[in-house]
């Protein structure tokens, strides 16, 4: 029997440029904020247009990447946000970023390919922080990889979306920008996933900030008359 190597050398094939300058606030799964745009810029020697010939025939791609902002250490038990941040499950029964090899897998929509002066893939719905190193690209095959009958453990359904309101100062800040409409959609979709730490859920006066593009979006949680939580964007500040 051949001996299995203890380690492997992996090279990134490109880097992500995305709407998420910071990992806080990124939706915990791809596709939950389809207003999010990203670019995968391939680096030499992988930026040869021949390497992506035929890729434009596919609408979605699997990206294998590295959680490069996560610590290198790992633990066998993690606390998934979907379980309130308190219950523990095995790391291999989760999608935690704190993994032995920090590998991630993301399903993204391919909007186009630019091969002028290299190779750049334009993506939609990505859940990747700016600067993420990508290790591989594979086309998504729905007939082979979509299994609606599969069980999904502690995450059988998408997370509930919270209502999001923009206060007048935040609306005014968006109105002054040429990308205001796309930013509004991105803010609504990202905050609807409630990026607050699981142990801080509920209403309160604490103001949080999430970085989107070149902005700091500051928001707080409020309770309505029925006791339901909604999020309010109180201001939007250029970084």
N, C-alpha and C positions, 0 to 999 in steps of 0.2 A: 504494500500500500504506500502510495506517495505521501510524503510528509506535507501537511498543510502549513503554509507560511504563517508566522505569527502576526505579520503586518503586511500591508500593501501600500504601494505608493500611488496616490491619486493626484491628478493635475486638474485644476479648474480649466474649463473650456471658455469661460466668459464670466462677466459680472452683470448684476442686475442694477438698472437705474429705475427707481420707483417713486411713487407718491409718498412713501413712508420713510422719512429720514431717521426715525427712531422706532424701536421695536414695540414700545408701549402704544397700544391702540390698534395694532394690526389685527384684523379678524383672525380668529383661531383656526379657520379653515378657508381654503380657496373658494372663490365664487360667491362668498357672502356679500361682498361689496364689488359688484361688477362695474361700478363707475371708476374703480381703481385702474390706472394705466401703468404699464411698466415696459421697459425695453431690456432685452437680453443682448448685450454687445459681446460678440465672440472675440476672443483674443488669439493672436498668432500662436501656433500655426493652424488653428481651428477656424479662422475667419476666411477660409476659402469658400466661395460660393458653390463649388461642387459638393461640399459637405452637406448642404441643405437642399440640393436638387430634389424636387418632388415633395418637399415638406409642405408646400403651400396647398397641397391637395387635402390636407388634414385640418380640421377646425380646432382641435384641442391637442395639447401636448402634456406629457409627463416631464417634469423637471426634477432631477435629483440634485440636491444642493447641500450646503453645509450651514448649520446654525452657528455662524462664526462669532456671533455676539454672546453666545451662551458659554458658561464656564465649562472647562474640559472635564471637570469632575462629574461623576454621576452617582446615583443611589438606586438600589433595587426597587424602592417604593417611591411613588410620586403622588401628588395631590391634584387631580384634574379639576379645572374650574367648573366643569359640568356637574361635579359632585359637591359643589359649594366650597372647594378649597380646603376641606377638612378630612374627608374620607381618603384613604390610601389604596392604590392599586399598584400592581407590578408595572415597572417602566415599559415592559414589552406589551402590556395590555393598554397602553396609552399612546398618545401622540405628543407627549412631552418633548420640549426642546432639549431637556437634560438627558441625553442619551450617551451610551458608551462611545459611539463614533460621531455623534452630532449630525447624523445624516437626516435630511428631510426629503419629502416627496410632495410635490404640488401639481395639481391638475389646473392648467391655465388655458385660456382661449387665445388662439393665434389670430391676430387681426391683419397681419401683413409681414412681409420680409423685405428689407432694404439691403441690397447688395452693392450699393454705390460706395466704393472705398472700404470694403470689408463686408461684414455680415451683421445685421441687427434685426432681431425679431421683435415686433411690436405685439404686446400682450395685453390681455384684459382679465380682470378678476384675480390678479395675483395677490398672494398673501406674503410677500417677500420684502424685507427691509432693503433699503438702498445699499448697494455694495455687496450684496449676497453673492458668494462664489458658487457658480453652477458647475456640476461635474458631468452631467449627461442630459441628453434630450431624447425622448422617444415619443413617437406618435401614439395617440390614444385610440384604441379600437373598441367602440361601444359594444359590439357583438361579443367580444371576448371578456371585457372588463367591467361591464355594467351588470350587476347582479341584484335586481330589486328584491329578490326573495331572501337575501342575506340578512342575518341578525346583526345588530349593531350595538350590543352590550348596553353600557350605561348612557349611550348617546343615540337612541333610536330615531330621534327627530331633530330637525334643525333647532337651534336655540330660539327661544321667544325673542321677538324684536320689540324694543321699547319705543314709544313715541318720542320724537325729537322736535323741539321748537327752537327757533333762532330768535333771540331778543333783537329789538330794533338796532342797537349798535352793531351787532354781528351782521344783520342784513345789509346795513349801510356799507360795511367793510367789503362785503361780497359784490355789491352793486358797483363799486369803484374799480373792480378788476375785470379784465377781458375774459378771464376763465372763471368768472363768478358762477355761472350756471353749473358747470361741471364740478366745481368745488362744492357747491351746495349739495349736489347729489352724493358726492363722496363723503361729506361730513354726515349727512343723514344716514347713509348706509353703515358707516363705521361706528357711529355712536349708537345706532339702533342695536348693535351687538353688545352694548354695555361693556366697555373696556376696563371699567373699574375692577380692582382686585376683588375676588369673590368674597373675602371676609369683610369688605366694606359695603356690601350691597344694602339698599334701603335709602331713604331720603336723608338729606342733611345739607348743611350750608357749605361744606367743603367744596372748593373749586379745584378741578383737575385740568390738566393741560395735555393735549395730544398733538403731536407734530404731524402736519399734512402738507406736503410740498414745502413751501417756504414760510408757512404760517404756524403759529401756536394757537390752537383752537381750545378755548377755555370754557368748561362746562360744569354744571352741577346737577344733582338729582333733586327733584321736587316730588311731593306727594299731592295727588289731586284729591277732590272731595271724597272719593271712594277709597282712598288709601293706596291707589295704584301709583307706581313710580313712573315718572317721565324725566327725560333729560332736557336741560335748557342750555343752549350755547349763549353765554353771557357776553363774550367778546372774542374778537379774532385779531391777533396781533402779528405783525410781520416779524420774523426772526432776524 
